[in-house]
Amino acid sequence: MNMMNRTSDLAAGENATAYARRQKIYPKLAHGTFRRIKWAVMAVTLGIYYVLPWLRWDRGPNLPDQAFLLDFANQRLFFGPIEIWAQELYYITGILILSALGLFLVTAVAGRMWCGYACPQTVWTDLMIVVERFWQGDRNARLRLDYGPWTFEKIWKKTGTHITWLLIAVATGGAFVFYFRDAPTLAHELVNGDAPMVAYAFLGIFTGTTYLLGGIAREQVCIYMCPWPRIQSAMYDVDSLLISYRDYRGEPRGPHKKGQSWEGRGDCIDCTACVAVCPMGIDIRDGSQMECIQCALCIDACDEIMQRVGRPQGLIAYDTFRNLDAPVHEARVPVRWFRPRTLLYTALILIVGGVMLTAWMNRAVLEVNVLHDRNPVFVQLSDGSLRNGYTVKILNKQHAARSFRIAISGLEGAGMTIVGMSGPEPTIDVVTDDLRALKVLVTVSAAKRGTLAGQATPFRFAVIDARDGSVIYHDATFRGPGDE
């Protein structure tokens, strides 16, 4: 009975500690090379994000002049001089594959560099921390404010912080919806209340998520929501450059006073400066950890301390497992940049990029699609002739109007009529960058019904460019009752 009680108590204790409340992180402002790099990356990436929808690109008349536009309403994507139609979304698939392979390559070479510098979650979290630091002060001031009583000072500083976060979130959501419609027009509509409801809905969604994820959740997104920390370790090998604490040099650690000897001890003075600047709240001295986003701020903090105490910098640095586990640390092994996995990722990037480039260079500027009427499949007219109906779609991808003629071949004794047009070979005008659908009727006379090959007779539509005479063929079938 006592054993059962002890077992129940142990299980209850384990359940009680299975979930730990979040300990808010108060990252201290770091100073150094990597912090300056992160400032530069944040400025560039945010500048691109906010400015890009406002850039103009002249594509000619009747076409949008927004350089980067996701024109879902007309099933097109514009990226500067590049235009991708809905039926060409395999190019987007190729871009996503290239992005994934690029991320694999960077991770194999230098760990989670993407996470530490350019990930949107990292960039906006950095921006929110800048705002928090502006209103509430650096680490120690924020700690005192949070653990102190609710005074007027605390209320207005917290209020200013959250209002600024919301303004940034609104600007973020607003910038995102501008990618889907002409930015100046949509901005005017949003201000005047004339914008579509879907624009306001997505503006609200992106405002809420930016405020929540960048201002409130922060590191929890990287730890609990993002799958990449659990995947990226598969990309590492012993030659991957990771931010590492060189324990062979730092241990045994302990406080150090000026004038004391460094004999018999390591260079780490246990100041926890590396922990104070970490946006994830981890101790890099505990080794490689899933939470580490490789932002390198701990390197800046440690180098600053080493300079103060007169010891060599680089106690925390980018290093490889091969060097960290080497029996002799004085003879460092050079980084092997070319190794099987980096060569594999590079080769795959070149192959996918080459396939995409080849496909783009051979991309047709005119597409023809023919759809046979499904009901009825054919019609028998009063004079015994048979008629089939088709929808012929002509997609003009050139940024100039074009004219075409339609003809048929391979169907003996057949006549063709384009609904709404007169004449034997009417000219079909297709405006700049547009799709035109035509109803076409093909008729085989009663005298020629014997030439049909059963229930389905193959033939071809020919779409002829009226300017240069180039022809695009599209296969079709003429349906009939079959053998009689």
N, C-alpha and C positions, 0 to 999 in steps of 0.2 A: 504494500500500500504506500509506504514511504517512497519507494522507488518510482511509483506511478506519479505521486505528487511532485517529486523532483523533476521528472520528465515533463510534466505539464507546465511547471514553473519555468523550465528552460525554454520550452516552445513558446510560452507567452512572452518571455523576455526577448526571444529572437523576433517574434512578430512585432513587438513594440519598437524595435530598432530597425525594422526592415525599411522604413521610410524616414528620411531625415529632412527637416525643414531646410529650405534654401538659406544659405548664409550670404547676405548681400556682399558684393565685392566692390571695394573702393580703390580702383587702380590709381596709383600715383603717376604724375606726369614724368615721363622719362626724357632724358636728354642724350642725344648722340646720333650717330650715323643712321641707324635703322629707324629711329623715330623720325628723322628728317625725310627718309625715303617714304615712310608711311604717310607723312604729311603731303608729300608730292603726289603719291598715288591717289590719295583721297581727293586732292584738288583736281587732278586730271580726270578721274573717273566720274566724280560728281559734275564737273564741268561738261563732260561729254553727255552725260545723262540728261542734264537740264537744258543744254543748248541745242542738242541734235534735232529735236522736232522743229526748231525755228529756222534751220538752214534751208536755203532754197536751191533748186536745181531746174533749169529751164529744159523742159522736154518737148516744147512746141505747143501749138494750140490744142485745146480740148483735153489736155492732160494735166494732172496736178503737178505743181512746182515745188512740193515739199520733198526735200532730199531723201528723207527716211520716213516712209509711210506704209503702215500695214492696212491697206485698203481692203478690208474684209467685205465691205458692201459690194465692191466690184470684183472680188475674188482675185486681188492682185497684191503683190508686195513690191515696194520700190526701195532700192538701196542705191542712191546716187544714180549712176548710169545703168544699173542692173534692174531689170524688171522680171519678176517671177509670177507666173500665172498659177491658178489653183491646180491644174493638171501637171504642174512642174514642181510640186512640193518635194519630189525626191531630191532636189537640190538642197532644200532645208534639212532633209535627213542626212545628206552628205556633210553639211556644215556641222550638224550636231555630232556626227561620228568623228569628224576632225577635231572638234572641241574636246570630246571625251578622250581621244587618243593623245591630244596635246596635254590634257590634265594628267593622264597616266604618265607621260614622259616627264613632265615637271615634277611629279610626285616621286618618281623613281630616282631622279637626279637630286632634288633638293627638298623632299618632304612636302609638307602642306603649305607651300609658299603661296598658292592661290588663296587658301583660307586666311593666312596671316596678313595679306596685303590687298587683294582685289575682290574677295567675295563680297557681294552686296551687304550681307549681314554684318561683316566686319567693318565695312566702310561706314554704314549708317550708325552702327554702335559707336564707332570712334567719334562720329559727328555728335551724337547724343551726349557722349561723355564730355566733349568740349563744351557743350552748352551747360551741362551740369557743373563743370568746373568753373565756368564763367559766373554763374549765379551763386554757387555755394562754396567755392574755393577748392583747394587741392585735397588730397586724401584725409589729412588730419582734421581739416576744417569740416569736411563732410561727415566724418565720424562724430565729431562733437555735436554737429547740428542734428544728426539723426538720433543720437542717444540723449540729447538734451530735451528739456520740456518744450511744449508748443507755445512759443512766444510770437509776437508780431513779426520779428525778424525771420523766424523759421517759416511762418506762413507765407510771407511775401516772397521769400527766396524759393520755396517749393512751388508756389503759384507761378512765378516767373519761369522756372525751369519747365514746368509742364505746358504752359502756354507756348513757349518757344518750341518744345517738342511737337506740339500739335501743328504749329505753323509749318515746321519742316515736313511733317507728315502730309499736310494738305498740299504743299508744293511738290512733294514726291508723287502723290496720287495724281495731281493735276498734270505733272510732266508726263506721266505714263499714259494717260488717256489722250494726250496730244499726239501720240504716235499712231493713233487709229483714225484721226481725222485732221483736216487742215488746221494747224495750230492757231493761227490768228483768228480764224472764223470761230473755232470752238471756244477759245478764250472769251471772245465777245459774247457768245451765246451763254456760256456759264455765268458770266457776270450779270447778264440781263435776265437770266432765268428762262432762256429760250432753248437751251440744249436738250437733247433727247434724255429721257429718264434713265436709259442705260448708262449714259455718261456720268450722271450724278451717282448712280448706284456703284459703278466701279471706282469713282472718285472717293466715295465713302469707304468702300472696301479697302482700297490701298492706303487711305489715310489711317484707318484703324489698324491695319496690319503693320504699317511702318511704326506707328506710335507704340504698339504693343511689343513687337519683336525687337526694335532698335532701342526703345527707351526703357521698357519694363523687363522683358524676358532676357535679353542680351545673351549671356553665355549659355543659358539653358537651351536656346535654339541649337547651338553647336553641339551640345552634349546629348540632348534627348530627342531633338526633332530631325537633325541632319543625319543621313545614313553614312556620309562620307567618312567620319572618324572610324567607323567599323569596317570600312572597305579598304582604306588607304594603306593599312599595314601590309596588305597583300602585294603592294607595289614596291615595298622596300626590299633592299638586300644589304649586304654588309658594306657596300660602297656608297650607299645613299647618304647624302649630306643632311644631317639633322642637327637641330640645336641641342647641344649636349653639355652637361656639367662634367668636367674632367676631374673625376674623383681621385684619380691617381696623383693629381697635383693639389687638390683642395683638402684632402683628408690627412690627418684628423683635423677637424675644424674646431673653432672656438674663438672667443673674443681676443682681441689683441690691442695692447696699449703701445703708444708711441715709445720707442726706445727698447722694447722687448725684442729678444732674439727670435728668429724664425726657425731655429734649429729644432728638429724633432716634431714639427707640426706642419699642417698644410696652409695654403694661402687663403682658404675661406675663413673669414672672421665671423661668420654666422650672423651677419647684419640683417639678413632677410630682405635686402633691397630688391633682389630678383623676384621675391614673392609680392612685394608691395606694388610693383609696376605691372604685374601680370593681369591682363583683363579676364583671364579664366580662373584666377585665384589659386593656381597650383604652385608647387615647389619643384622647380626643374631639377633640383638636386636629388629628387627621388627617382630619377631615371625617365625613360621614355614613357609617356602617358597618353591615353586616348584624348584627354581634354586639351592637350597642347596644340595650338593652332600655328605654331612656328612663326610668331610675329617678331621675334628677336628683340623685344624690348628688354628682356632679362639680360641680354648681352650688353646693351647700353648701360643698364644700371650697374652691372658687375664691373664693367670696364672703368666706370667712373670711380667706384670704390677702390679698385686696384690701383688706380692712378693716385688716389689720395694717400693710400698706405705704402706707396712706393714698391708695389709688386708688379710683375709683367701682366699685361692685359691678356685676355683670351682664356680665363678660367672657365667661362661659359662661352661657347663658340659653335659655329657650324663644324661638325666633325662626323666621321664615319664609325660604324661599329668595328670595322677592321682596325682602325687606329686606337679606339678606346680599349679593345681587347688585346692589343699587341703586347707581347712580353717585354719589349723594350720601347718605351715611349719617346725616347730621344730621337730615334731613327724613324721618322714619320713616313708612312706609305703614301705616295701621291694618289690623288683621287683618280680612279679609273672611269673616265667619262664614257668610253666605248666598251660596253659589255653586252651580253646577250639581250637583256630586256630593253635597254635603251636603243640598241640597234633594231630590235623587233618593232618597238613603237615608232621609231623614225621611218622604218621601211613601210609600215602600214600607213603612216601619214602621207608618205610620198605616193603610195599606190592609190589611196582614196583621192588625194588631191589631183593626181594625174588623170584618173577616171573622170572626175568632175570637170576638169579643165577640157578634156577631150570632148565630153558631152556638150559643154557650153560652146566650144568652138564650132561644133557641128549642129548647133541648135537651129531648128527651123523657125523662120519668121512668119510662116503661114501654116496653119493647121486646118485640116478638113475632117469633119466627122459626119457620118451618114447613119441615120436611124430609120429602120423600116417601121411603118405603121403596124401596130400590134392588133388592132381591131377596127375594121376587118383586115385580114391579111391580104386579100385581093378582092376586087369587085369585077363581076362580069356584066358588061354593058349590054344594052338592048340589041346591038348589032353583032354580038358574039365576041367582041374584043375583050381583053383582060387589062385591068388597070391596077397598078400598085402605087401606094403613096409613101413618100420618104420625107424626112426632115434633114436637110443639108445645112450643116453649120460651118461657117467660114470664119476663122479667127485670124485677124490681121494683127500681128505683133509688131509691125513697123510703126514708127512714129510719123507716119504719113498716110494720107488716104490712098486707097488702091481700088482698081476696077477689075472685075473678073467676068468670064463667061463660063457656063456649065454645059458640058456635052456628055454623051454616053457612048460606050463602045462595047462590043461583044454581045449585043442583043439585036438579032436580025429583025428588021422591019419594025423597030420600036420608035415611038414618038415621045417627046418630052414636053411638058408644060410646067412653067413656074407660076404658081398662083399669085395673082396680083400684077403680073407682067405680061406684056404682049410682044409679039415678034418671035421669029424663029430662034434667035440667039440673043436675048436681051442682055444688056450690060448691067452688072451687079456692082454697085458702089458700096465699099466697106470703109467707114471712116477710120480715122487714126486710132489705133490701139483698141479695137472693138471687135465684138462677136456679132455676126449677123446670121439669123436662122431663116431658112427659106423652105416653103412647102412645095415639093416637086412631085408631079404626077407622071409616071411612066406607063405608056399604053402600048400593048402588042395587039395588032389587028387580028381579026378572026382568021384571015388567010395565012398568017404566019404562026398561028398557035402550034402547028405541027413541028416547028423548029425548036420549041421549048424542051428542055431536058428534064422532063418529069415535073415534080412539085417545086423544085428549086433550081433555077437556071442562073449561073454566075455571070455577072457582067461588071463593068467598071464605070464609075463617075469620073470625069476629068474636069478639074477646075483650072482654067487657063487665065494667066495674068494678061490683061489686055495691053499692058505697056511693053513687057519684054517677051511675051509668049511662053514663059515657063509654065510647066504643067505639073500638077499634083494629082495623082490617081488615088481613088479609094474604092476598094472592092465592095460589091453588094450582091444581093440575090433577088431574082424576080420570082415571086410565088404564083403558083397556079393550081388548078385542080388535079394535075397529074394525068396519068393515062386515062383516056375515056373509051 
